[in-house]
Amino acid sequence: MKTPKESLTVVTDMVLPGDSNPLNNLFGGELLARMDRACSIAARRHSSRIVVTASVNHVAFNKAVPIGSVLTIEAKVSRAFTSSMEVYADVWIEDRESGEKTKANEAIYTFVAVDRTGTPVKVPAIKPETPLEIERYEGALRRKQLSLVLSGRMKPSEANELKALFLESN
């Protein structure tokens, strides 16, 4: 069993003109690629295996990232299943003058650990420690069930964690 902090990956880089769109902000696709790389390192740290991106479950482009910004991506595994791992990425922009960091974006990726032939392999369980890690850990099962229901790989009646969410609000 491992903790989320053991997979923590922090990538800091600067946004250069070649990374930008006509509004002089970071291309969304460039940000996705940077988050994918950071999340893949976190998943590999957790599993000690080759990992492949299975899905991008959620992306929020809440704030534009202008040219010249110092961008920091913090990624760590929020939950491990049999061979898959949910990895949460938080994206921060550093103010050039004060050094203060502001959360700009976030994303949730799913990775699968595989062997050299591409066959999925078992990954270690995870034990969340902080309140945020616990919140993300608990939400991961609901997000997985929702994804399985939407893709037709799980019947809605079998999504117990997801159903409980709706029963609590009544």
C-alpha positions as CSV (number, residue, x, y, z in Angstrom):
1,M,0.0,0.0,0.0
2,K,1.2,3.5,-0.9
3,T,0.2,7.0,-0.1
4,P,-0.7,9.7,-2.6
5,K,2.3,11.8,-1.6
6,E,4.6,9.0,-2.8
7,S,3.4,9.7,-6.4
8,L,3.6,13.5,-6.1
9,T,5.0,15.0,-9.3
10,V,5.7,18.7,-9.6
11,V,6.5,20.1,-13.0
12,T,7.3,23.8,-13.4
13,D,7.9,25.5,-16.7
14,M,7.5,28.8,-18.4
15,V,4.9,29.6,-21.1
16,L,6.8,30.7,-24.2
17,P,5.4,32.4,-27.4
18,G,5.6,29.1,-29.3
19,D,3.2,27.6,-26.8
20,S,0.5,30.3,-27.3
21,N,-2.7,30.9,-29.2
22,P,-3.6,34.2,-31.0
23,L,-4.7,35.7,-27.7
24,N,-1.2,35.2,-26.3
25,N,-2.3,32.5,-23.8
26,L,-1.2,28.9,-23.5
27,F,-2.8,26.6,-26.0
28,G,-5.3,24.3,-24.3
29,G,-3.8,21.3,-26.1
30,E,-0.3,22.2,-24.8
31,L,-1.6,22.4,-21.3
32,L,-3.3,19.0,-21.8
33,A,0.0,17.5,-23.0
34,R,1.9,18.9,-20.0
35,M,-0.7,17.6,-17.6
36,D,-0.6,14.2,-19.3
37,R,3.2,14.0,-18.8
38,A,3.0,15.0,-15.2
39,C,0.2,12.6,-14.5
40,S,1.9,9.7,-16.2
41,I,5.0,10.2,-14.1
42,A,2.8,10.2,-11.0
43,A,1.1,7.0,-12.1
44,R,4.5,5.4,-12.9
45,R,5.8,6.3,-9.5
46,H,2.8,4.7,-7.9
47,S,2.8,1.5,-9.9
48,S,6.5,1.1,-10.8
49,R,5.3,0.0,-14.2
50,I,4.8,1.3,-17.7
51,V,1.6,3.3,-17.8
52,V,-0.7,4.3,-20.6
53,T,-3.3,7.0,-20.6
54,A,-6.8,5.4,-20.6
55,S,-8.9,8.6,-20.4
56,V,-9.0,12.2,-19.6
57,N,-12.0,12.3,-17.3
58,H,-12.3,15.9,-16.5
59,V,-10.6,19.1,-17.5
60,A,-11.4,22.6,-16.2
61,F,-9.8,25.6,-18.1
62,N,-10.8,28.1,-15.4
63,K,-8.2,30.7,-16.1
64,A,-6.1,31.7,-19.1
65,V,-2.4,31.2,-18.8
66,P,-0.6,34.2,-20.4
67,I,2.8,34.1,-22.2
68,G,5.6,34.5,-19.7
69,S,3.7,32.8,-16.9
70,V,5.5,30.4,-14.6
71,L,3.2,27.3,-14.7
72,T,3.4,24.6,-12.0
73,I,1.5,21.3,-12.4
74,E,1.1,19.1,-9.3
75,A,-0.1,15.6,-10.0
76,K,-0.6,12.6,-7.7
77,V,-2.6,9.4,-7.7
78,S,-6.0,9.9,-6.0
79,R,-7.1,6.3,-6.2
80,A,-5.8,2.9,-7.4
81,F,-8.1,0.2,-8.7
82,T,-7.1,-3.2,-10.0
83,S,-4.8,-2.0,-12.8
84,S,-6.0,1.5,-13.3
85,M,-5.2,4.7,-11.4
86,E,-7.0,8.0,-11.2
87,V,-4.5,10.9,-11.2
88,Y,-5.5,14.4,-10.2
89,A,-3.6,17.4,-11.6
90,D,-3.8,20.9,-10.1
91,V,-2.4,23.7,-12.3
92,W,-1.0,26.9,-10.7
93,I,0.2,30.2,-12.1
94,E,2.9,32.1,-10.3
95,D,2.6,35.9,-10.1
96,R,5.8,37.3,-11.7
97,E,6.2,40.0,-9.0
98,S,4.8,38.6,-5.8
99,G,5.5,34.9,-6.3
100,E,2.0,34.2,-5.1
101,K,0.5,31.1,-6.7
102,T,-3.1,31.0,-8.1
103,K,-4.9,27.9,-9.1
104,A,-5.7,28.1,-12.8
105,N,-6.9,24.7,-13.9
106,E,-7.3,21.1,-12.9
107,A,-7.8,17.7,-14.5
108,I,-8.4,14.1,-13.8
109,Y,-6.7,11.4,-15.8
110,T,-7.0,7.6,-15.7
111,F,-3.9,5.5,-16.4
112,V,-3.5,1.8,-16.7
113,A,-0.3,0.0,-15.6
114,V,0.8,-2.6,-18.2
115,D,3.7,-5.0,-18.7
116,R,6.0,-5.0,-21.7
117,T,3.4,-6.7,-23.9
118,G,0.7,-4.1,-23.1
119,T,-1.2,-6.5,-20.8
120,P,-2.7,-4.7,-17.7
121,V,-1.1,-5.5,-14.4
122,K,-2.1,-5.1,-10.8
123,V,-1.2,-1.9,-9.0
124,P,-0.7,-1.2,-5.2
125,A,-3.7,0.1,-3.2
126,I,-3.5,3.6,-2.0
127,K,-4.1,5.1,1.5
128,P,-5.1,8.8,1.5
129,E,-3.9,10.9,4.4
130,T,-5.1,14.5,4.1
131,P,-8.7,15.7,4.0
132,L,-8.3,16.6,0.3
133,E,-6.7,13.2,-0.5
134,I,-9.6,11.5,1.3
135,E,-12.2,13.6,-0.6
136,R,-10.6,12.8,-4.0
137,Y,-10.2,9.1,-3.1
138,E,-13.9,8.8,-2.2
139,G,-15.0,10.7,-5.3
140,A,-12.9,8.5,-7.6
141,L,-15.1,5.4,-7.2
142,R,-18.2,7.5,-8.1
143,R,-16.4,9.0,-11.1
144,K,-15.3,5.5,-12.2
145,Q,-18.8,4.1,-11.8
146,L,-20.3,7.0,-13.8
147,S,-17.8,6.5,-16.6
148,L,-18.6,2.8,-16.7
149,V,-22.4,3.4,-16.7
150,L,-22.0,6.0,-19.5
151,S,-19.9,3.7,-21.6
152,G,-22.4,0.8,-21.2
153,R,-19.9,-1.3,-19.3
154,M,-21.9,-1.2,-16.0
155,K,-25.6,-1.3,-15.4
156,P,-26.9,1.8,-13.5
157,S,-28.4,-0.6,-10.9
158,E,-24.9,-1.9,-10.1
159,A,-23.4,1.6,-9.5
160,N,-23.9,1.5,-5.7
161,E,-21.6,4.4,-4.8
162,L,-23.2,6.5,-7.5
163,K,-26.7,5.6,-6.4
164,A,-25.9,6.4,-2.8
165,L,-24.9,10.0,-3.8
166,F,-28.4,10.6,-5.1
167,L,-30.1,8.9,-2.2
168,E,-28.3,11.1,0.2
169,S,-29.7,14.3,-1.4
170,N,-33.4,13.1,-0.9
